[in-house]
Amino acid sequence: MTTVFIISAPSGSGKSTLVTRLLGADPGLRFSVSYTTRKPRGNEKPGENYVYISRQDFLARIAQDEFLEHAEVFGNFYGTSREVLDQAQQEGKDLMLDIDVQGARQLKKTIPEAVSIFILPPSRDILEQRLRARSEDSEDVIQRRLREAAEEIRNYEQYDYVLVNHQVEESTVTLAAIIKAERVRRIRMERQIGPILKSFEVRPTVLR
């Protein structure tokens, strides 16, 4: 059974760094690359950061029910393909999604058993410092991202876990611990427990 892990966070919270480190250390995870209609930014690579498609193509995929979730954000569409979940199930891996609050809400309706994790910056000031340190955005964009962060953070109670990203190494360990704990808890442990229980079944007494 594949467990779906939803990771959400305000832009600049360090989410991408944590996810990259976790994926590099855990071969049992598959990352879901979202589809989008927006253009690539900076050093983004097609197929690695996003699958970039036209608006017309995206709308056609919506009509064909090809997305587990999708949303329109600032005029651009973003979505998670059903195909990537099928691939993870075929490979026997868990699936990790990097999606926003709106997408997470939709996905939990589709897959209620999905595990959701919200990553918080330690403070607004630190988030602003991280956004400026990237040197990718204009002042208007930075201010918009800070306003978006304020809105997103208010939804933290909707998530199963909340992780405050003070320090990358520590946060990576904590995130890995959450993944491990959920793997122990989930239903597919029945495959390991079943044979153990069977070994304790009462055996017929052998008469001598």
N, C-alpha and C positions, 0 to 999 in steps of 0.2 A: 504494500500500500504506500502510495506517495503522499507525503505530508507537504502542504503548501505553506510557505513562510512568507508573510507580507512584511516588507520593510518600508516605513514611511518616515519622512523627516523634512524640516524646512531646508531649502537650498542653502548650502554652506555649513551644514551641521556635521559634515564628515562622513555622511552615510556611504558615499561611493567608495571611500577609502576602506571603511570597515568591511563592506561587502566584498571588495576585491581581495582583501587579506583573508577573509573567511573562505572564499571560493578556492583560493590557492592552497589552503591547508586542508580542505575537506572534499575529497573526491566523490563523496556521496551526494553532493549538491549540484544541481543544474540551475543556471541562471536564465531567467526569462528576459529576453531582449524585447522591449516594447516597440510597437509600431507607432509612427508619428507622421503627421503631415508637415511639420515644420522643417526648415532647412538645417543642415549640420552647423554647429558652432565650433569655433576654435579648432582644437585637434580631434574633434569627434570623428569616429570612423564608422561608416555604414556597416551594419551587421554586428558591430561590437557595442556601440553606445545605444543605437536605435536602428530599426529598419525604417528607412525613409521612403514613404510612398506618397502618391498624389492624393489630393482631397477626394477626387472622383473614385479612385481605387479604394480609399478608406470607407467611403459611404457604401460602395458596392459590397464590401466585406461585412459591414454592419447589417445590410439587407439579407445577407446569406448567413447571419448569426455565427460568424467566425470568431468573435471576440468573447472572452470570459467577462471582460469589463472594458468600458471605453468612456472617455470623457472629452469634452471640449474645454480647453483652457487658453484664455487670451487669443481666441481665434484659431487655435491649432488643435487637432485631434490627437489623442494618445489612446492606445489600447493594448490589451494582452491577448494574444492568439490562443485559441483552444488547442491548436496543434502542439504547442510547446508542452502543455500538460500531458498530452498523449505520449509525446516522446519521452518525457521523464518517467512515466509509468512503464513504458516498454523497457527502459534502461534500469528500472528498479531504483531510481534516484528520487531524492526530495527536490522540490522546486522552490526557488527563491525569487520573489518578485519585488522590484523596486518601483513602487507606485505611490501616488499622492493619496490624500485623505479621501477624496471623492471616489477614486478607483477602489480603494480599500473597502469602502462602505459597500460598493456594488459587489465586490468579490465575496465578501462575507455572506451576502445574501445567496450567491450562487454556490459557494462552498463554505457552509457554516463552520466546519471543523478546521478551516484554515487558521493558522497561528499568526497573530498580528503583533508587530513590534514597532514602537514609536521611538525614534531617536531624537533627543533634545540637546540643544547647545546649553552650556552652563549658564549663559545669560545673554541678553540682547546685545550688550557691548561686545562680548566675545564673538557672537555671530557676525556682527558688523565687521569686526576685525578680520575674520576669516573670509568674508565676502570681498573685502578690499584687497586682501593679500593675494587673491586669485588673479587680480588685474585683468578680469575678463569683461566686466560690466561697466556701463556708464553710471553716473551718479543717479540718474532717474531710475535705472534698472535696480540698483542697489536699494534705493528707498522703496521701490515696489516690492522687492523680495522681503524686506523687513516687515512691510505691512502684511504680506502674504503669510509670513512666519507667525505673526501675532494671531491671525485667523486660524491657521493650522494647529497651533499649539493648544487652542481651546478644545480640540477634539481628542486630546490624549486619553481621556477616560474610555473611549471606544475601543482601545487597544488592550490586548492581553498582557503585554509587557511594556514598560517604559524604561529606556536606557539613557542616562545622561552621559554624553560623550565628553568627559573631562580630559581624558588622555587615551590616545589611540590604542596602545598596547593593552591597557587594562580593559578598555571597552571591547576589544576584539575577543579577549578571554571570556568576558561576560556574555557576549553574543554567542560564542561557541558553546558555552555552558547551557544557554537557553535551548539551542538546537539539540544538544545531547539529552537534556531533560525531557524534551518533547518526544524524542525518539524512544526513550524508555517507557514513556506513558502511553504511547499510541497503540492502536488496536493490533498492529502487525506483530507485536510482542507475543501474541497468541501462538505464533508459529514456534517460538522458542519455549513457551510455557507448556504448550500441549504435550510434547514428548516427556517433559519432566513429570507432569501430573500422571501421565499414563504409566510411568515407571513405578508409581506408588499404588497402582491399582492392586486390589486384593487378588492374589494368585491362588488357584485351587490347591488345597492341601494334598500332598502326595502321601498316600497310605503305604506304610511299610509292612 
